[in-house]
Amino acid sequence: MLRLLYNLLIMPIQLVVEMTYSLMSRFLDNQGLAIIAVSIVIQLLVLPLYKRSDLIQEEEQQKQKSMAHWVSHIKKTFHGDERFMMLNTYYRQQNYKPYYALKSSFSILLQIPFFMAAYNYLSNLQEIKGVSFWFIRDLGAPDHMFCINGFYLNMLPVAMTLINIVSGIIYTKGQPLKSKLQVYGLAVIFLVLLYNSPAGLVLYWTMNNVFSLLKNVFMKLVKLPHTPWRGLVARRLEAASIDRRLFLAEQLLLTILLGAGIPLSVISASATEFIVDGSSPMRLVLYTLSVYAGIFLVWFSIFYYLMTQAGKNFFLF
């Protein structure tokens, strides 16, 4: 069951990381630059996800702020089951469900599968072991920048955390203390998890934080001028009438074709070549089917859910 969940949620991202690193290492002929390029590519791919999740989080915070007065009043006035019933009634009147509060943590939850995919791939990447890059002596080991009385200090994770905190200060500007504690707490967790990790992995996550910092500076501090044509395109896309069931049909077709159809046609040409340690070739088919289900049924659905109506229609088209 855990393996299936990994194939559905993590492996699609890990394949993108692996493919991007392979292409960039050949093109750039430098493992350190390839890791930085992987970080940039991945962040550009997920930028629409983070942008939309930030808007959803902002909407959720505004909704909670508008209800805060009466929620506080109910909690002070009523107790026990009576308080529970009054809160449920008030939430129902406001068309609000308690689990909507998870929306405020959506951007943080999104980081988990991307972190796991990069961690599993870069931590076990043999190509970067013994390879130096700038001030890093070995990308495949902790940076060990300084040594004090036989105790090695890793400075790259510290730099990563400082960048993360600065980015979090800008990102949570004007937000409640709860949101700030989540961001700062996550920065500390990553520091603990990555402190003794290979420098290549820490370099990847540091560049993620640099990208996030630049994104937050740009989105929070820089106001883009309004362009009439953008609004016109959005209105026309929103007005487009497309059957949403078409999206599910496309997902299923791509999953079956790439996850089962093509592997079966390849295996049928010479099934004996795919028997490894006595295992049936069908294990390979089940593996590819689960991975492509993760790509098209899981991650395409997440992208689709986070899109605006105009974006959904464009995506379907």
N, C-alpha and C positions, 0 to 999 in steps of 0.2 A: 504493500500500500504506500509506504514512504517512497519507494522507488518510482511508483507511478506519479505521485505528487511532484517529485523532483523532475521527472520527464516533462510534466505538463507546465510547471511554473519556472523552473530554473534552466533546464537544458536548452530551450529555445534561445535564451539570452546568452548562454555559454557558447552556443554554436556561432552566434553573431560575433562575440568577442574573439573566438578562435579564428574565424574566417577573416575578420578585420586585421587581427595581428599577423596572420600568415601573409596577407597581401601587403601590409605596410612594411613588414620586416624585409620582404623581397624588394619592394620599391625603394625604401629608404636605406636599406643595408645597415641598419643601426637598431639594436634591440631597444635602447632607451627611447629613441625617437618614435619607434613603432608603438611602444606602450603609451606615450603621450598622444599619438595619433588615434589609438584605440579609444582613449578617454574622450577625445574631442568628438569622434564619430558617434559613440554611444550617447553622449550628452546631447548632441544635435538630434539624434533619433527620438530621444525621450523628452525633448524640450516641449513639444505640444502636450504631453501628458502632465508635466509639472505645471505648465502655464494654466491648463484647464483646472487641475486640482487646486491650484492656488485660488482661482476664482470661486470654486466650490467651497473652499475653506473660508474665504472671505464672506460669502453669502451665509454660511452657517454661523459665523461669529456675529454677523449683523442680526440674524434671527434670534440668537440667544440673548443678545444685548437688548433687543426690543421686548423680550419676554422676561427679562431679569427682574423687573420690579414686582410683577405679580407672582412669579415663582418664589421670590424671597418672602413675599407677604404670606403665601400659602404655607411655606415651610415654618414660618414663625407662628402662624395662627393655629394650624392643625397638627395632629400627631398620629402616628401609627397608621392603621388602615384608612382612616379618614383622610390623612394627608395624601396617601397613595391614590385614593379615588379622586380627590380634588385635582391633583396634578395630572392624572390621566385625562380627566374631563377638560382641563385647560389646554393640554397638549392637543387633544382631539379638536377643540374649537379653533386652535391655531393651525390645524392641519400639519402637526409636527409629531414625529415619533422619537422616543428617547435615543434609539440607536443612530439617529441622524448625527449625534454628537461625534461619531466615528469619522465623519467627513472632515473634521478639523485635523485629524491625524493621517489623512489619506496620502499626502505628499511624503510623510515620513515612512509610512508603510510601503510605499512604492520603492524606497531605497533598498529594502531588505532583499528581494530576489536579485537585483542587480549587484548588490554586494556579494551575495553567496555565489553567483555565477563567476564574477571576477576572482573571488577568493579561491574557489576550487580550481580554476584554470591557471591563474598566475602563480599560485603557491606551488604547483606541481610542474611548472614549465621548465624543462631541462635546458632549453636554449639560452636562458638568461643566467644560468649558474656559472659563476666565475667571470662574468662579463662586467666590465667597468663602464660607468657613464658619468661624465662630468666629475663631481666630487664624490660620487658613490663608487666604492671600490668593487663591490660585488652585488649585482642586481638580484642574485638568487639567495642572498643572506641579509640579515639585519645590517643597517648601515654602520653601526659601531663608530660613530663620528669621533667620539672622545673616549679616553680611558682614564679613570681616576681611581688609583689604588686597586687596579685589577677589575674595576667595575665599569663596564661599557655603557655609554650613553648613546641612545639612538635619537638623533635630532630631527630626522625627517618626519617621524610621527608627531613630534611636538610642533613643527612648522605646519603640518597638516591640520592639527587641532586649532592652532591660532587662526589660521585662515578660515576654518569652519566657524569659529566663534565670531569673527568679524562679519562673515557672511550672515550668520544668524542674527547679529545685532541689527543689521540693515533689514533682513527679512521680517523680523518680528517687531519692527518699529510701529508703535501704536496698537499692538496686539496685547491681550491680557497676559498676566504673569504665567498662567498655565501653559500657554503656547511657547513662551520664552524658555520655561524650564524644560519642556520637551526637546527643544532644539539644542540647548546647552547640555542637557543630559545625554542626548544622542552623540554629541561631539566627544564627551568623556568616554562613552561606551566604545566608540571607534578607536579612541586612543588606547584603551586597555586591550582591545581585540587585536590591534595592528602593531602594537609597540615592538614585539619580537618577530613580526612577520618579515618575509623577504622584502628588500628595498624596492624591487620592481612593483610589487603589489601596493606598497605605500605610495610610490610615485604615481601610480595610476589613480589612487583615491585622492591624493593631493591635487592632481590636475582636475579631478572632478570638483573639488572644493573651490579651486581657482575659477573654473567655469561657472560654478554656482554663484560665487562672489560677483563676477562680472555681470551675470544675469540679474542678480538682485539690484546691483547699482543701476543697471540700465532700466529695469522695470519699475523700480521704486523712485528713482531720482530724475530720470529722463522722460519727458512727456513727448510722445510722437504727435505731430500735427495731424489733424483730421483730413482725410482725403475722401471726397464725395464718391469716387468710383468704388472704393472699398465697401461702403454702405450699400451701393446699388447692387454690386455682385452678391453680397450677403443676402439682401432681400430677395433677389431672384433665385438663389439657391434654396432659401427657406421656403419659397413658394412652390418649388418643384415637388411633384407628387410621385413618390417612389414607394412601392410596396416593401415594407420592412422585412417581410418573409423572404424576399429575394436575398437579403444579406445572409440569413441562416442557410439558405440553399447553396449560396456561393461558398460559405465556410465548410459545409459538409462535403461538397464536391471536391474542393481543393484538398481537404484532409484525406478523403478516400483515394483520390488520384495519386497524390504525392506520397502519402503515408502507407498505402497498401497496394495500389494498382501497379505503380512502377517497380517497387521492390519485388512483388510477386512475378512480374514479367522477367526481371533480371534473374531471379532465383530459378525460375522454371527452365531457363536455358542450360543451367548446369547446377542442379541442386546439391550435388556432392561437395562442391567447392565451398558451400556455406555451412557445412557440418563441422562445428568446432567442439572438440572434447566430447563428442557424442551427442551434443545438443541439437535439437531440431532447428532447421532454418526458419521455422515460424517464429522463433524467439526474436530474430532480427526484424521480421515484419511487425510484430507486436511493439517492438521498441520504436521503429520508425513511425508507426501509426500513433503511438502515444506522444512522440515529440511533435509531429505535425498537428496533432489535435491541440497541443499546447500553443503552437504558433497561431493557428487559424481560429480555433474555438475559444481559447482562453485569452490570448493577448490581443487578437483582433477585436474581441468583445470588449476588453478593457479600453482600448483606444476608441472604439465606437461609443461606449458609454460616456466617456469624458469629452466627446466632441459636442460642439454646438449643433443646432439643427441644420444649419448650412453646411457645416463640416460633415455631418452624417450623410447628407444627400450627395455631397461631392465624393465621399469615400465609397458610397454604394455605386455611384456612376463609374 
